[in-house]
């Protein structure tokens, strides 16, 4: 598996557009948030151009996440020949950020496409090799759920995959796979011997995840959590302070990043890594379609470790002694947990 990490939205957009320009056969995109206002990164025009050239372009967009996309823009894409489908289910969202080029190159991670994300830190991977096959199959399964009719792509949804490729790719929320993320996190946290590092923009964990991390700490494992000091949701910031106080009491080290960081990653013992679209909250684990990549290749783990170390170096260690507890913090945290299915 060949790979490249991108640590900001703009770096990922540039690489994604470069890949789109090289497409000869097909372009598959599944995106939670897609908007045409991207500060010069003109995905709309490029996708239109490739479709007119005869490239088979399919877009799956979440009906809620991409709610701001104008009907005239959708019409413009369809007139150019792009097949645009919307993932529209009650409570369920496709939270994935996938781009597949000619079924040979894939981008996966946390990067959405819209102007307001341009300055964000994030984590996206460009990958090639056998790992792309299960990603194509997963996209085809989402395409089928959205009512897609193309027989060639629907055939991909039925293909069997080699076991190793299935282990590399994490598919959650499609078909009957509603426990894939929990099983992945439970297994790797339980097997951790030395260290666990978790990066997430939104930390509202289930009790089972809190318990698993507590058990790891009691085994002597060093647990580190990193979230942005200020996210794009104020209620999430209140939840972060609440959970940071809890995790600090349990023995974890908690850091607030100085910049908005939308990355989702896990590093175990500096020998296993996970990067994907999943947040550490009920939406991702219970409702959303999510996807991620698991890897233990030394070079990939080393690169992820270096990225995390840079972010950690720029972050501030949470000090519970300086935390001013407000009476409404717990209420806002509980409210956020209750409202997660419709947020």
C-alpha positions as CSV (number, residue, x, y, z in Angstrom):
1,X,0.0,0.0,0.0
2,X,1.5,3.4,-1.1
3,X,0.3,6.4,0.9
4,X,0.5,10.1,1.6
5,X,-0.8,12.0,4.6
6,X,-2.3,15.5,4.3
7,X,-2.6,17.6,7.4
8,X,-4.8,20.5,6.4
9,X,-7.9,20.8,4.3
10,X,-6.2,22.9,1.6
11,X,-3.3,20.4,1.2
12,X,-5.9,17.6,0.8
13,X,-8.0,19.6,-1.6
14,X,-5.0,20.4,-3.8
15,X,-4.0,16.7,-4.0
16,X,-7.6,15.6,-4.6
17,X,-8.0,18.0,-7.5
18,X,-4.7,16.9,-9.0
19,X,-6.0,13.3,-8.8
20,X,-9.3,14.2,-10.4
21,X,-7.5,15.9,-13.3
22,X,-5.8,12.5,-14.0
23,X,-9.0,10.5,-14.1
24,X,-9.7,8.6,-17.4
25,X,-12.5,6.1,-16.5
26,X,-14.4,7.0,-13.3
27,X,-14.5,9.3,-10.3
28,X,-16.5,8.3,-7.2
29,X,-17.0,10.8,-4.4
30,X,-18.9,10.3,-1.1
31,X,-18.9,13.4,1.0
32,X,-20.7,14.5,4.1
33,X,-20.3,18.2,3.3
34,X,-19.8,19.5,-0.2
35,X,-20.0,23.1,-1.2
36,X,-18.8,25.0,-4.2
37,X,-17.3,27.9,-2.2
38,X,-13.8,26.6,-1.6
39,X,-11.4,29.6,-2.0
40,X,-10.2,28.8,-5.5
41,X,-10.3,25.0,-5.2
42,X,-12.9,24.6,-7.9
43,X,-14.2,21.0,-7.5
44,X,-17.5,21.9,-9.3
45,X,-15.9,23.0,-12.6
46,X,-13.4,20.1,-12.5
47,X,-16.0,17.5,-12.0
48,X,-18.2,19.0,-14.7
49,X,-15.2,19.0,-17.1
50,X,-14.3,15.4,-16.5
51,X,-17.9,14.3,-16.9
52,X,-18.1,16.1,-20.3
53,X,-14.9,14.3,-21.3
54,X,-16.7,11.0,-20.8
55,X,-15.4,10.1,-17.4
56,X,-18.1,8.4,-15.3
57,X,-18.6,10.7,-12.3
58,X,-20.7,9.6,-9.4
59,X,-21.3,11.8,-6.3
60,X,-23.0,10.6,-3.1
61,X,-23.8,13.6,-0.8
62,X,-25.4,13.6,2.6
63,X,-28.8,15.3,2.5
64,X,-28.2,17.1,5.8
65,X,-24.5,17.8,5.6
66,X,-24.7,19.2,2.1
67,X,-28.0,20.9,2.8
68,X,-26.6,24.3,1.7
69,X,-25.8,23.1,-1.8
70,X,-28.0,25.0,-4.2
71,X,-30.4,23.1,-6.5
72,X,-29.0,25.0,-9.4
73,X,-25.6,23.6,-8.7
74,X,-26.9,20.1,-8.6
75,X,-28.7,20.7,-11.9
76,X,-25.5,22.0,-13.3
77,X,-23.6,18.9,-12.3
78,X,-26.4,16.6,-13.7
79,X,-26.5,18.5,-17.0
80,X,-22.8,17.9,-17.4
81,X,-23.4,14.2,-16.9
82,X,-22.5,13.8,-13.2
83,X,-24.7,11.2,-11.4
84,X,-25.6,13.0,-8.1
85,X,-27.3,11.0,-5.4
86,X,-28.3,12.1,-1.9
87,X,-28.0,9.9,1.2
88,X,-31.3,10.6,3.0
89,X,-32.3,8.5,6.0
90,X,-33.9,9.5,9.3
91,X,-31.1,10.0,11.8
92,X,-28.6,8.2,9.7
93,X,-25.9,10.2,7.9
94,X,-23.1,9.3,5.6
95,X,-20.3,11.0,7.4
96,X,-17.6,9.6,5.1
97,X,-15.1,11.6,3.0
98,X,-14.2,9.3,0.1
99,X,-12.7,10.1,-3.3
100,X,-11.8,7.2,-5.7
101,X,-10.1,7.8,-9.0
102,X,-10.2,5.1,-11.7
103,X,-10.7,2.5,-8.9
104,X,-6.9,2.6,-8.4
105,X,-6.4,5.7,-6.1
106,X,-8.4,6.6,-3.0
107,X,-8.6,9.4,-0.6
108,X,-10.0,8.8,2.9
109,X,-10.1,10.7,6.2
110,X,-11.9,13.6,7.7
111,X,-11.7,16.4,5.1
112,X,-15.0,17.9,3.9
113,X,-15.2,20.4,1.0
114,X,-16.4,23.9,1.9
115,X,-14.9,27.4,2.4
116,X,-15.3,27.4,6.2
117,X,-12.9,24.4,6.5
118,X,-10.0,26.0,4.5
119,X,-7.9,26.9,7.5
120,X,-8.5,23.8,9.5
121,X,-6.0,21.2,10.5
122,X,-7.3,17.8,9.4
123,X,-6.1,14.3,8.3
124,X,-6.6,12.8,4.9
125,X,-4.8,9.9,3.2
126,X,-4.1,9.2,-0.4
127,X,-3.6,5.5,-0.9
128,X,-3.1,3.0,-3.7
129,X,-2.8,-0.8,-3.9
130,X,-5.0,-3.7,-2.8
131,X,-6.6,-1.6,-0.1
132,X,-8.6,0.4,-2.8
133,X,-10.7,-2.6,-3.8
134,X,-12.7,-2.8,-0.5
135,X,-13.1,1.0,-0.6
136,X,-14.6,0.7,-4.1
137,X,-16.9,-2.1,-2.9
138,X,-18.0,0.0,0.1
139,X,-18.8,2.9,-2.1
140,X,-20.8,0.6,-4.4
141,X,-22.8,-0.6,-1.3
142,X,-23.5,3.0,-0.4
143,X,-24.5,3.7,-4.0
144,X,-26.9,0.8,-3.9
145,X,-28.5,2.1,-0.6
146,X,-29.0,5.5,-2.4
147,X,-30.9,3.9,-5.2
148,X,-28.1,3.8,-7.8
149,X,-28.8,1.8,-10.9
150,X,-25.5,1.4,-12.7
151,X,-25.0,-2.4,-13.1
152,X,-21.2,-2.3,-13.3
153,X,-20.9,-0.5,-10.0
154,X,-23.7,-2.6,-8.4
155,X,-21.7,-5.6,-9.4
156,X,-18.7,-4.2,-7.3
157,X,-21.0,-4.3,-4.2
158,X,-21.3,-8.1,-4.5
159,X,-17.6,-8.9,-4.9
160,X,-15.8,-10.9,-2.3
161,X,-12.6,-9.5,-0.8
162,X,-9.4,-11.0,0.4
163,X,-9.3,-11.2,4.2
164,X,-6.2,-8.9,4.6
165,X,-7.8,-6.1,2.6
166,X,-10.9,-6.3,4.8
167,X,-8.7,-6.0,7.9
168,X,-7.1,-2.8,6.5
169,X,-10.3,-1.1,5.7
170,X,-12.9,-0.3,8.4
171,X,-16.5,-0.1,7.1
172,X,-19.2,1.0,9.6
173,X,-22.9,1.6,9.3
174,X,-23.5,0.0,5.9
175,X,-25.6,-3.1,5.7
176,X,-25.4,-4.9,9.1
177,X,-22.1,-3.4,10.1
178,X,-23.2,-1.3,13.0
179,X,-20.6,-2.5,15.5
180,X,-17.4,-2.4,13.4
181,X,-16.1,0.8,15.0
182,X,-16.7,-0.4,18.5
183,X,-15.1,-3.7,17.9
184,X,-12.1,-2.0,16.3
185,X,-11.6,0.4,19.2
186,X,-12.3,-2.2,21.9
187,X,-9.9,-4.8,20.4
188,X,-7.0,-2.4,19.9
189,X,-7.4,-0.5,23.2
190,X,-7.5,-3.9,25.1
191,X,-4.4,-5.1,23.4
192,X,-2.5,-1.9,24.0
193,X,0.6,-2.4,26.2
194,X,2.3,1.0,26.4
195,X,0.4,3.9,24.9
196,X,-2.9,5.0,23.4
197,X,-3.3,8.4,21.7
198,X,-6.7,9.6,20.5
199,X,-7.3,12.7,18.3
200,X,-10.8,13.8,17.7
201,X,-12.6,17.1,17.1
202,X,-15.6,16.0,19.1
203,X,-15.3,14.0,22.3
204,X,-18.6,12.7,23.7
205,X,-17.7,9.1,24.4
206,X,-19.9,6.2,25.4
207,X,-19.5,4.6,28.8
208,X,-17.9,1.6,27.2
209,X,-15.1,3.7,25.7
210,X,-14.5,5.5,29.0
211,X,-14.4,2.1,30.8
212,X,-12.0,0.6,28.2
213,X,-9.6,3.6,28.5
214,X,-9.8,3.4,32.3
215,X,-8.9,-0.3,32.2
216,X,-5.9,0.5,30.0
217,X,-4.7,3.2,32.4
218,X,-5.0,0.7,35.3
219,X,-2.8,-1.7,33.3
220,X,-0.1,1.1,33.1
221,X,-0.9,2.2,29.6
222,X,-0.3,5.9,29.0
223,X,-3.5,7.4,27.5
224,X,-3.4,10.8,25.7
225,X,-6.3,12.7,24.3
226,X,-6.1,15.7,22.0
227,X,-9.1,17.9,21.0
228,X,-9.3,21.5,19.8
229,X,-9.6,24.2,22.5
230,X,-12.3,25.8,20.4
231,X,-14.3,23.7,17.9
232,X,-17.0,24.9,15.6
233,X,-19.7,23.9,18.1
234,X,-19.8,25.6,21.5
235,X,-21.7,22.8,23.1
236,X,-18.9,20.4,22.2
237,X,-16.4,22.7,23.9
238,X,-18.4,22.4,27.1
239,X,-18.5,18.7,26.7
240,X,-14.7,18.6,26.1
241,X,-14.0,20.4,29.4
242,X,-16.3,18.1,31.3
243,X,-14.8,14.9,29.9
244,X,-11.2,16.2,30.2
245,X,-11.8,16.7,33.9
246,X,-13.1,13.1,34.1
247,X,-10.3,11.6,32.1
248,X,-7.7,13.5,34.0
249,X,-9.1,12.1,37.3
250,X,-8.8,8.6,35.7
251,X,-5.1,9.2,34.9
252,X,-5.1,10.3,31.3
253,X,-3.2,13.2,29.8
254,X,-5.5,15.6,28.0
255,X,-4.4,18.4,25.6
256,X,-6.2,21.3,24.0
257,X,-5.0,22.1,20.5
258,X,-4.6,25.8,19.8
259,X,-6.1,25.6,16.3
260,X,-9.3,23.9,15.0
261,X,-8.3,20.3,14.3
262,X,-10.8,18.1,12.5
263,X,-8.6,15.0,12.4
264,X,-9.7,11.6,13.6
265,X,-6.9,9.2,14.5
266,X,-5.8,6.6,17.0
267,X,-2.2,5.5,17.6
268,X,-1.5,2.3,19.7
269,X,1.9,1.5,21.2
270,X,3.5,3.5,18.3
271,X,3.0,0.4,16.2
272,X,-0.6,0.6,15.0
273,X,-2.5,3.5,13.5
274,X,-6.1,4.3,12.5
275,X,-7.2,7.2,10.4
276,X,-10.8,7.8,9.3
277,X,-14.0,9.9,9.4
278,X,-15.2,8.8,12.8
279,X,-15.6,11.1,15.8
280,X,-15.6,9.8,19.4
281,X,-19.3,10.3,19.9
282,X,-22.6,8.5,19.7
283,X,-23.3,9.7,16.1
284,X,-20.3,8.0,14.7
285,X,-20.6,4.8,16.7
286,X,-24.4,4.4,16.6
287,X,-25.8,6.1,13.6
288,X,-23.4,7.3,10.9
289,X,-21.8,5.6,7.9
290,X,-18.1,5.9,8.6
291,X,-14.9,4.5,7.2
292,X,-11.3,4.3,8.1
293,X,-7.9,2.7,7.5
294,X,-6.0,0.5,10.0
295,X,-2.3,0.1,9.4
296,X,0.8,-1.3,11.1
297,X,3.4,-0.6,8.4
298,X,6.4,1.0,10.3
299,X,6.7,4.0,7.9
300,X,3.0,4.8,8.1
301,X,3.0,4.6,11.8
302,X,6.1,6.7,12.0
303,X,4.6,9.4,9.9
304,X,1.4,9.4,11.9
305,X,3.4,9.6,15.1
306,X,5.4,12.6,13.8
307,X,2.2,14.4,12.9
308,X,0.7,13.8,16.3
309,X,3.9,14.8,18.1
310,X,3.9,18.1,16.2
311,X,0.2,18.8,17.1
312,X,0.8,17.7,20.7
313,X,3.9,20.1,21.0
314,X,1.7,22.9,19.9
315,X,-1.1,22.0,22.3
316,X,-1.8,23.0,26.0
317,X,-2.0,20.4,28.7
318,X,-5.4,20.5,30.5
319,X,-5.0,21.5,34.1
320,X,-8.1,20.6,36.2
321,X,-6.9,23.1,38.9
322,X,-7.5,25.9,36.4
323,X,-10.8,24.5,35.1
324,X,-13.7,26.7,36.2
325,X,-16.7,24.4,36.5
326,X,-20.0,26.0,35.5
327,X,-23.3,24.8,36.7
328,X,-24.5,24.4,33.1
329,X,-21.5,22.3,31.8
330,X,-23.0,19.0,32.9
331,X,-26.5,20.0,31.6
332,X,-25.1,21.0,28.2
333,X,-23.1,17.8,28.0
334,X,-26.2,15.7,28.7
335,X,-28.2,17.8,26.2
336,X,-25.6,17.3,23.5
337,X,-25.7,13.5,24.1
338,X,-29.5,13.4,23.9
339,X,-29.6,15.5,20.7
340,X,-26.8,13.7,18.9
341,X,-29.1,11.6,16.7
342,X,-30.5,14.8,15.1
343,X,-27.5,17.1,15.2
